[in-house]
Amino acid sequence: MSNVYDKAHELKKTLAESEEFTTLKSLHEQIAADDIAKRMLDNFRQLQLELQQKQMQGIQITEEEAQQAQQQFELVQQHELISKLMEAEQRLSVIIGDVNKIITEPLEEIYGNPEQQ
């Protein structure tokens, strides 16, 4: 029987060599080298983090904050590199979500799928 940790490391290597990951890594490097893009992305991510922390603390986000976040999102989406980065992040997120579903299937056999209940 194979060692589950060996398989996890094999999966990590496969993911790191995937086109989706290498594209994401390249885009991160390109943004890091572009002062304007880096600043725009950092500001957007900081705003996202602040709003998420508020939500986690049970603090209601104001309409003004929601509008500010939407405006920031629209602004960063207009930057070609950042837009490509966000698309690459989404593609990789889908893959990771799919892999997570696959590896948790044995647990669903025992506990059931809460989404189906």
Backbone as ProteinMPNN parsed JSONL, in Angstrom:
{"seq_chain_A": "MSNVYDKAHELKKTLAESEEFTTLKSLHEQIAADDIAKRMLDNFRQLQLELQQKQMQGIQITEEEAQQAQQQFELVQQHELISKLMEAEQRLSVIIGDVNKIITEPLEEIYGNPEQQ", "coords_chain_A": {"N_chain_A": [[0.844, -1.188, 0.0], [0.509, 2.211, -0.788], [2.106, 5.12, 0.568], [0.294, 7.717, 1.97], [1.311, 10.264, 2.362], [3.464, 10.332, 0.611], [2.07, 10.308, -1.791], [0.738, 12.741, -1.539], [2.878, 14.513, -1.682], [3.662, 13.95, -4.259], [1.433, 14.881, -5.641], [1.651, 17.594, -4.988], [3.992, 18.232, -6.39], [3.132, 17.746, -9.005], [1.133, 19.682, -9.233], [2.689, 22.009, -8.933], [4.104, 21.906, -11.29], [2.209, 22.267, -13.166], [0.483, 23.864, -15.904], [-1.321, 25.84, -15.132], [-0.383, 26.632, -12.596], [2.255, 27.485, -13.188], [1.717, 29.591, -14.904], [0.359, 31.329, -13.17], [2.414, 31.865, -11.326], [4.279, 33.144, -12.968], [2.821, 35.445, -13.672], [2.593, 36.657, -11.161], [5.275, 37.295, -10.735], [5.678, 39.115, -12.823], [3.963, 41.182, -12.06], [5.132, 41.915, -9.647], [7.384, 43.133, -10.615], [6.4, 45.393, -11.729], [5.837, 48.458, -10.684], [3.49, 50.082, -10.511], [1.342, 48.285, -10.999], [1.814, 46.499, -8.911], [1.412, 48.132, -6.655], [-1.291, 48.837, -7.025], [-2.531, 46.313, -6.848], [-1.741, 45.518, -4.268], [-3.033, 47.496, -2.705], [-5.704, 46.903, -3.301], [-5.921, 44.262, -2.312], [-5.409, 44.74, 0.382], [-7.623, 46.276, 1.117], [-9.623, 44.36, 0.672], [-8.899, 42.482, 2.65], [-9.278, 43.99, 5.005], [-12.073, 44.38, 4.911], [-12.965, 41.729, 5.016], [-12.053, 41.015, 7.564], [-13.648, 42.67, 9.126], [-16.167, 41.569, 8.587], [-15.807, 39.017, 9.684], [-15.665, 39.692, 12.314], [-18.2, 40.326, 12.789], [-19.046, 42.838, 12.132], [-20.968, 45.137, 10.408], [-20.646, 45.89, 7.0], [-20.404, 49.02, 5.522], [-22.431, 50.825, 3.124], [-20.898, 52.637, 1.723], [-18.315, 51.545, 2.023], [-18.674, 49.158, 0.632], [-19.151, 50.151, -1.923], [-16.708, 51.392, -2.387], [-15.02, 49.166, -2.432], [-16.028, 47.869, -4.687], [-15.412, 49.761, -6.651], [-12.625, 49.748, -6.481], [-12.172, 47.117, -7.292], [-13.115, 47.199, -9.947], [-11.264, 48.982, -10.977], [-8.757, 47.612, -10.695], [-9.313, 45.466, -12.343], [-9.152, 46.597, -14.809], [-6.508, 46.781, -15.342], [-4.308, 45.067, -17.295], [-2.394, 42.996, -16.559], [-3.098, 42.451, -13.875], [-5.737, 41.66, -14.176], [-5.362, 39.318, -15.692], [-3.949, 37.863, -13.772], [-5.899, 37.519, -11.77], [-7.725, 35.93, -13.162], [-6.127, 33.662, -13.557], [-5.727, 32.91, -10.904], [-8.323, 32.178, -10.254], [-8.731, 29.974, -11.984], [-6.847, 28.157, -10.921], [-7.856, 27.907, -8.365], [-10.273, 26.578, -8.869], [-9.28, 24.108, -9.724], [-7.986, 23.23, -7.373], [-10.186, 23.086, -5.676], [-11.633, 21.057, -6.985], [-9.83, 18.908, -6.696], [-9.833, 18.722, -3.921], [-12.484, 17.858, -3.498], [-12.306, 15.347, -4.67], [-10.389, 14.007, -3.046], [-11.698, 13.939, -0.634], [-13.786, 12.247, -0.969], [-13.766, 9.545, 0.14], [-14.366, 10.106, 2.827], [-16.938, 11.093, 2.596], [-18.292, 8.781, 2.071], [-18.398, 7.646, 4.553], [-19.476, 9.651, 6.283], [-21.368, 10.935, 4.789], [-22.624, 13.377, 2.441], [-22.824, 16.645, 3.295], [-23.921, 18.645, 1.698], [-25.854, 17.415, 0.244], [-27.791, 16.778, 1.991]], "CA_chain_A": [[0.0, 0.0, 0.0], [1.317, 3.422, -0.9], [2.062, 6.072, 1.672], [-0.534, 8.857, 1.605], [2.16, 11.457, 2.337], [4.205, 10.295, -0.65], [1.122, 10.709, -2.835], [0.498, 14.176, -1.367], [4.053, 15.205, -2.227], [3.591, 13.767, -5.709], [0.4, 15.814, -6.09], [2.238, 18.934, -4.871], [4.932, 18.386, -7.507], [2.325, 17.825, -10.22], [0.501, 20.993, -9.225], [3.732, 23.021, -9.154], [4.541, 21.815, -12.679], [1.061, 22.455, -14.053], [0.419, 25.108, -16.672], [-2.068, 26.818, -14.346], [0.479, 27.175, -11.546], [3.38, 28.221, -13.76], [1.159, 30.853, -15.402], [0.106, 32.167, -11.992], [3.706, 32.283, -10.793], [4.838, 34.115, -13.909], [2.07, 36.696, -13.534], [3.016, 37.264, -9.886], [6.606, 37.872, -10.953], [5.52, 40.29, -13.682], [3.348, 42.246, -11.257], [6.141, 42.365, -8.679], [8.341, 43.974, -11.333], [5.677, 46.571, -12.22], [5.496, 49.215, -9.466], [2.089, 50.541, -10.518], [0.486, 47.113, -10.843], [2.017, 45.966, -7.554], [0.748, 49.033, -5.708], [-2.732, 48.697, -7.224], [-2.951, 45.015, -6.323], [-1.567, 45.549, -2.808], [-4.114, 48.312, -2.143], [-6.951, 46.145, -3.435], [-5.89, 43.124, -1.383], [-5.496, 45.286, 1.737], [-9.03, 46.625, 1.316], [-10.335, 43.085, 0.8], [-8.571, 41.921, 3.954], [-9.953, 44.791, 6.034], [-13.508, 44.1, 4.871], [-13.153, 40.354, 5.499], [-11.866, 41.03, 9.015], [-14.864, 43.266, 9.684], [-17.232, 40.575, 8.496], [-15.519, 37.947, 10.641], [-15.933, 40.24, 13.64], [-19.624, 40.602, 12.866], [-19.283, 44.254, 11.888], [-21.638, 45.361, 9.132], [-19.931, 46.718, 6.031], [-21.261, 50.125, 5.101], [-22.656, 50.966, 1.685], [-19.735, 53.354, 1.211], [-17.205, 50.583, 1.94], [-18.993, 48.228, -0.45], [-18.931, 50.875, -3.173], [-15.261, 51.582, -2.519], [-14.47, 47.871, -2.831], [-16.444, 47.643, -6.067], [-14.628, 50.664, -7.492], [-11.249, 49.223, -6.499], [-12.196, 45.907, -8.109], [-13.227, 47.609, -11.346], [-9.997, 49.618, -11.336], [-7.71, 46.603, -10.893], [-9.698, 44.63, -13.479], [-8.779, 47.294, -16.037], [-5.078, 46.575, -15.562], [-4.223, 43.781, -17.988], [-1.674, 41.979, -15.777], [-3.875, 42.087, -12.694], [-6.89, 40.91, -14.666], [-4.875, 37.976, -16.027], [-3.615, 37.205, -12.511], [-7.147, 37.108, -11.117], [-8.249, 34.796, -13.928], [-5.262, 32.512, -13.262], [-6.05, 32.495, -9.53], [-9.621, 31.502, -10.297], [-8.544, 28.651, -12.593], [-6.147, 27.3, -9.966], [-8.797, 27.675, -7.27], [-11.204, 25.537, -9.322], [-8.545, 22.838, -9.698], [-7.793, 22.84, -5.976], [-11.508, 22.683, -5.186], [-11.944, 19.741, -7.557], [-8.953, 17.928, -6.044], [-10.348, 18.564, -2.559], [-13.68, 17.005, -3.576], [-11.876, 13.984, -4.978], [-9.708, 13.351, -1.924], [-12.595, 13.783, 0.518], [-14.841, 11.281, -1.284], [-13.86, 8.444, 1.111], [-15.038, 10.587, 4.038], [-18.357, 11.2, 2.285], [-18.852, 7.438, 2.181], [-18.632, 7.392, 5.976], [-20.284, 10.687, 6.934], [-22.348, 11.513, 3.885], [-22.303, 14.697, 1.881], [-23.744, 17.602, 3.916], [-24.582, 19.445, 0.679], [-26.976, 16.644, -0.288], [-28.768, 16.522, 3.054]], "C_chain_A": [[0.887, 1.248, 0.0], [1.097, 4.341, 0.294], [1.306, 7.317, 1.213], [0.293, 10.147, 1.532], [3.005, 11.511, 1.072], [3.31, 10.759, -1.802], [0.828, 12.205, -2.744], [1.658, 14.978, -1.93], [4.099, 15.089, -3.758], [2.558, 14.728, -6.309], [0.913, 17.254, -6.042], [3.161, 19.211, -6.055], [4.166, 18.545, -8.82], [1.659, 19.187, -10.329], [1.511, 22.087, -9.54], [4.222, 23.03, -10.601], [3.41, 22.083, -13.672], [1.122, 23.805, -14.757], [-0.278, 26.203, -15.863], [-1.186, 27.461, -13.277], [1.619, 27.992, -12.133], [2.924, 29.555, -14.35], [0.945, 31.821, -14.247], [1.417, 32.716, -11.428], [4.342, 33.349, -11.676], [4.131, 35.466, -13.789], [2.417, 37.407, -12.23], [4.369, 37.956, -10.053], [6.526, 39.134, -11.805], [4.93, 41.47, -12.913], [4.346, 42.79, -10.239], [7.149, 43.309, -9.33], [7.716, 45.274, -11.852], [5.159, 47.35, -11.007], [4.035, 49.63, -9.402], [1.149, 49.368, -10.275], [0.598, 46.553, -9.426], [1.287, 46.821, -6.525], [-0.783, 48.904, -5.798], [-3.241, 47.398, -6.588], [-2.833, 44.979, -4.803], [-2.686, 46.342, -2.136], [-5.443, 47.574, -2.18], [-7.008, 44.995, -2.43], [-6.001, 43.597, 0.072], [-6.948, 45.653, 2.059], [-9.868, 45.368, 1.491], [-10.137, 42.493, 2.196], [-9.29, 42.669, 5.073], [-11.442, 44.498, 6.073], [-13.812, 42.686, 5.361], [-13.02, 40.289, 7.017], [-13.091, 41.632, 9.7], [-15.993, 42.252, 9.697], [-17.032, 39.468, 9.518], [-15.789, 38.397, 12.072], [-17.411, 40.577, 13.83], [-19.979, 42.066, 12.665], [-19.866, 44.415, 10.491], [-20.805, 46.283, 8.24], [-20.883, 47.791, 5.531], [-21.413, 50.13, 3.58], [-21.459, 51.657, 1.035], [-18.541, 52.414, 1.047], [-17.43, 49.597, 0.8], [-18.754, 48.889, -1.805], [-17.445, 51.079, -3.428], [-14.605, 50.282, -2.997], [-14.81, 47.572, -4.29], [-15.631, 48.516, -7.025], [-13.18, 50.188, -7.607], [-11.162, 47.998, -7.407], [-12.244, 46.268, -9.594], [-11.922, 48.234, -11.833], [-8.914, 48.57, -11.61], [-8.025, 45.696, -12.073], [-9.294, 45.275, -14.811], [-7.288, 47.151, -16.348], [-4.899, 45.155, -16.107], [-3.539, 42.689, -17.17], [-2.484, 41.509, -14.58], [-5.094, 41.272, -13.094], [-6.497, 39.475, -15.009], [-4.54, 37.185, -14.76], [-4.879, 36.688, -11.825], [-7.799, 35.928, -11.839], [-7.449, 33.533, -13.626], [-5.525, 31.991, -11.847], [-7.358, 31.726, -9.493], [-9.494, 30.101, -10.881], [-7.872, 27.686, -11.613], [-7.051, 26.964, -8.781], [-9.806, 26.581, -7.626], [-10.524, 24.169, -9.269], [-8.387, 22.346, -8.27], [-9.114, 22.396, -5.354], [-11.9, 21.309, -5.699], [-11.121, 18.645, -6.897], [-9.45, 17.672, -4.616], [-11.59, 17.67, -2.538], [-13.283, 15.55, -3.786], [-11.271, 13.31, -3.746], [-10.595, 13.218, -0.69], [-13.751, 12.819, 0.241], [-14.904, 10.113, -0.295], [-14.565, 8.861, 2.414], [-16.544, 10.726, 3.82], [-19.033, 9.837, 2.385], [-19.197, 7.123, 3.629], [-19.664, 8.353, 6.547], [-21.392, 11.241, 6.064], [-21.888, 12.874, 3.409], [-23.29, 15.702, 2.462], [-24.48, 18.465, 2.902], [-25.812, 18.735, 0.134], [-28.063, 16.407, 0.749], [-29.767, 17.632, 3.174]], "O_chain_A": [[1.891, 1.312, 0.71], [0.044, 4.331, 0.932], [1.641, 7.904, 0.184], [-0.004, 11.025, 0.721], [3.242, 12.585, 0.52], [3.745, 11.509, -2.676], [0.685, 12.867, -3.772], [1.453, 16.004, -2.58], [4.521, 16.015, -4.451], [2.792, 15.317, -7.365], [0.643, 18.042, -6.949], [3.118, 20.289, -6.648], [4.517, 19.384, -9.65], [1.627, 19.779, -11.408], [1.225, 22.991, -10.324], [4.705, 24.054, -11.084], [3.637, 22.121, -14.881], [1.73, 24.756, -14.266], [0.131, 27.363, -15.906], [-1.229, 28.674, -13.071], [1.923, 29.076, -11.635], [3.661, 30.54, -14.3], [1.306, 32.994, -14.336], [1.509, 33.897, -11.093], [4.879, 34.338, -11.178], [4.781, 36.512, -13.803], [2.522, 38.633, -12.203], [4.572, 39.069, -9.567], [7.227, 40.11, -11.54], [5.348, 42.614, -13.095], [4.395, 43.997, -9.999], [7.704, 44.184, -8.665], [8.422, 46.148, -12.355], [4.174, 46.958, -10.382], [3.41, 49.536, -8.346], [0.255, 49.453, -9.433], [-0.406, 46.18, -8.818], [0.623, 46.296, -5.631], [-1.473, 48.867, -4.78], [-4.25, 47.392, -5.883], [-3.723, 44.468, -4.123], [-3.227, 45.914, -1.116], [-6.214, 47.609, -1.22], [-8.03, 44.787, -1.776], [-6.621, 42.926, 0.897], [-7.436, 45.368, 3.153], [-10.732, 45.316, 2.366], [-11.093, 42.059, 2.837], [-9.845, 42.052, 5.982], [-12.02, 44.379, 7.154], [-14.81, 42.47, 6.048], [-13.785, 39.59, 7.681], [-13.517, 41.145, 10.747], [-16.691, 42.097, 10.7], [-17.992, 39.028, 10.151], [-16.105, 37.581, 12.937], [-17.822, 41.05, 14.89], [-21.088, 42.489, 12.991], [-19.326, 43.895, 9.515], [-20.322, 47.325, 8.684], [-22.023, 47.506, 5.165], [-20.626, 49.52, 2.856], [-21.057, 51.302, -0.073], [-17.834, 52.48, 0.041], [-16.492, 49.241, 0.087], [-18.22, 48.266, -2.722], [-16.981, 50.951, -4.561], [-13.736, 50.306, -3.869], [-13.967, 47.077, -5.038], [-15.213, 48.055, -8.087], [-12.586, 50.22, -8.685], [-10.219, 47.849, -8.185], [-11.501, 45.707, -10.399], [-11.525, 48.031, -12.98], [-8.234, 48.63, -12.635], [-7.112, 45.205, -12.736], [-9.116, 44.583, -15.814], [-6.859, 47.374, -17.48], [-5.286, 44.176, -15.469], [-4.048, 41.571, -17.091], [-2.553, 40.312, -14.301], [-5.444, 40.301, -12.423], [-7.206, 38.53, -14.663], [-4.81, 35.987, -14.68], [-4.918, 35.55, -11.357], [-8.358, 35.035, -11.202], [-8.022, 32.456, -13.459], [-5.545, 30.781, -11.618], [-7.48, 30.731, -8.778], [-10.068, 29.149, -10.353], [-8.284, 26.532, -11.493], [-7.005, 25.851, -8.259], [-10.153, 25.754, -6.782], [-11.122, 23.189, -8.823], [-8.628, 21.172, -7.987], [-9.149, 21.433, -4.588], [-12.433, 20.489, -4.952], [-11.645, 17.579, -6.574], [-9.479, 16.527, -4.163], [-11.729, 16.82, -1.658], [-13.841, 14.642, -3.171], [-11.607, 12.167, -3.439], [-10.268, 12.451, 0.216], [-14.596, 12.597, 1.107], [-16.005, 9.714, 0.084], [-15.274, 8.061, 3.024], [-17.333, 10.507, 4.739], [-20.208, 9.747, 2.742], [-20.168, 6.419, 3.904], [-20.612, 7.934, 7.211], [-22.27, 11.949, 6.558], [-20.91, 13.438, 3.899], [-24.481, 15.629, 2.159], [-25.559, 18.973, 3.204], [-26.719, 19.384, -0.386], [-29.134, 15.894, 0.425], [-30.658, 17.571, 4.022]]}, "name": "protein", "num_of_chains": 1, "seq": "MSNVYDKAHELKKTLAESEEFTTLKSLHEQIAADDIAKRMLDNFRQLQLELQQKQMQGIQITEEEAQQAQQQFELVQQHELISKLMEAEQRLSVIIGDVNKIITEPLEEIYGNPEQQ"}
